[in-house]
Every structure is written in structure tokens, then in C-alpha cells.
Amino acid sequence: MIGRNKGQGPFVSLGALVGVATLVIALGGCGSSSAIPVTTPSVSSTSTTSIPVATSPTTVPPTTIAATSFTPAAVIQASDSGGDSITTTMAFGPAEPIGSSNVDQAALGSCSVDTSRALVVAGEMHTVADSSLSISVTETLADSDWNDTTESFVMAYTNSLGTQCYQSNDNPEVTFTVSPTEYSTFDFWVILDGAITPDDLSPSPAALGMWDLKAPDVTLLGNEADNLAVYGPRIMNCGAEIGNAQTFLVPAGSVPAEIGGLNGESCVLATASNPGSG
């Protein structure tokens, strides 16, 4: 399962993000420009059906693009003892009714989703190698199980699988091959199943913030990353006061002060100086 590889493109490295609280980064849209509007220069694009090392990498590192309306929702940095390291940034669009979103609605047929009561959030992840060699990286998405909510995922694979829907407990994953001079981009959608109810036809930001995911798991070259730092305006650490901190990703709405089901333990935003560990 792979994303699509692109050449020189709009990617901000972790070093450019750390310590700059107001940094705005340009990330491409999810499927169509209506979900995440952005203006980018023309770049070359290739799609493959395996996981090869890039055959024609550019010689110029990814460049910073002029500011747009998006800041990173989450930044994930992973490294191993062998010196390999990557950075992923994630961005999300607004929570929308499925009928007005750009999600592949036909793919939803393989999931048990009541489309009349669900909202969808378009997401995109950009991944780049921070180390000197190309590397295969796998990232896994999952529901957190701490709240009484159910998320499904629509994953836009570019191999023979095409676009697929996965239930919350399926833990879908995507594998990239990235280099220091190329980034990989992957489009996905988070389905908030049951977000619309007879008593709440238009959920508030606070209500949407109750839908949380686990921080993505990361493997490098097939092995779990030795070091994982996760932070950003939609990443929170909860329960640290009981010595069992959990890291959550909130794709929509307002980030809550606590997570229900975790004994009401308080949460704080994960920052570059105080990141979560997945």
C-alpha cells in the first residue's frame, strides 16, 4: 500500500517548524482543491504499484512555499538507531456532510456507515526523509477507543487496491518510499460515524472535538521507530499526572481539555518542546 510520490514540492522540514509558533505551511488538497485550497507551483508526479526507491530524484531539496491558510495539524518525527529519520506533517479540512465532500462515496459501501448521519474530514499527510538515504516508512491510523465514538477511514491508495474504506478497528496503514529530495503525499478521509443525531443536526466544535484518533504508529524499514515525537495544534497528551500519558490526534472541532473514558484526566497540547511519543 503506497501513496503517491512527488518531486520538489511544498514541504517544511521539522527544523523549520520547531520554535516558530505561527508558522504556516502549504499543504496540497485532499483529492480536490475544495477540501484544502492551496496554490502550489507545478511539480512532476509519478505513481507506482510497488515500493521502489525513487528512480529519478531531484537534486534540489524540497522548498518552502509562500504562506497559505493552513498550519500543520500534526508533526510526526521518527528515527531509528541506524540513523534513518523521517518527518510527516498532516493537515485536515473541515468536517462536512458526506454528500458535499470529495470523499469517494462508492468506497464507503464496504464499511458499515450510515452516510445520512456521518460527517467526513479530509486529511493529507506529507512525508520526507530527514536522513541522507531513501527509506521505506509505514504509518498506521487507528481509533483511540477512549471515547464513545466510532471513526472509519477512506484511504486513497495508488496501487491496485485503489480507494478503500476501513472500519475503526481495521487499523489501515500506508507505506511510502521517501528520500531527502522527494516527498510522498497521501490522501485519506476520517469518517465520523454517527456525528449527526436528531438532537444535534449541526454538531458544535466542542462536540466534534470528542472524536479522537491514536497518534499514528510509525515503522522504518519494517521496524518500529526507536524514537517518535508527535506534536502540533491537534495533538494532545492526556493523563500524564497518573504516569500513563496517552497521545491523541483530534481531526476536527476544538481540541478538548480532557478525554472521556481516560478517568477524566486533563490534557495539554503537545508542543515541539513537550511532544507526545505516540
C-alpha positions, 0 to 999 in steps of 0.5 A: 500500500503506497501513496503517491510520490512527488518531486520538489514540492511544498514541504517544511522540514521539522527544523523549520517548524520547531520554535516558530509558533505561527508558522504556516505551511502549504499543504496540497488538497485532499483529492480536490482543491475544495477540501484544502485550497492551496496554490502550489507551483507545478511539480512532476508526479509519478505513481507506482504499484510497488515500493521502489526507491525513487528512480529519478530524484531531484537534486534540489531539496524540497522548498518552502512555499509562500504562506497559505491558510493552513498550519500543520495539524500534526508533526510526526518525527521518527528515527531509528538507531541506524540513523534513518529519520523521517518527518510527516506533517498532516493537515485536515479540512473541515468536517462536512456532510458526506454528500458535499465532500470529495470523499469517494462515496462508492468506497464507503459501501464496504464499511458499515456507515450510515452516510445520512448521519456521518460527517467526513474530514479530509486529511493529507499527510506529507512525508520526507526523509530527514536522513541522507538515504531513501527509506521505506516508512509505514504509518498506521491510523487507528481509533483511540477507543477512549471515547464513545465514538466510532471513526472509519477511514477512506484511504486513497491508495495508488496501487491496485487496491485503489480507494478503500474504506476501513472500519475503526478497528481495521487499523489501515496503514500506508507505506511510502518510499521517501528520500531527502529530495522527494516527498510522498503525499497521501490522501485519506478521509476520517469518517465520523460515524454517527456525528449527526443525531436528531438532537444535534443536526449541526454538531458544535466544535466542542462536540466534534472535538470528542472524536479522537484518533491514536497518534499514528504508529510509525515503522522504518524499514519494517521496524518500529521507530526507536524514537517518535515525537508527535506534536502540533495544534491537534495533538494532545497528551492526556493523563500524564499526572497518573504516569500513563500519558496517552497521545491523541490526534483530534481531526476536527472541532476544538481540541478538548481539555480532557478525554472521556473514558481516560478517568477524566484526566486533563490534557495539554497540547503537545508542543515541539518542546513537550511532544507526545511519543505516540 
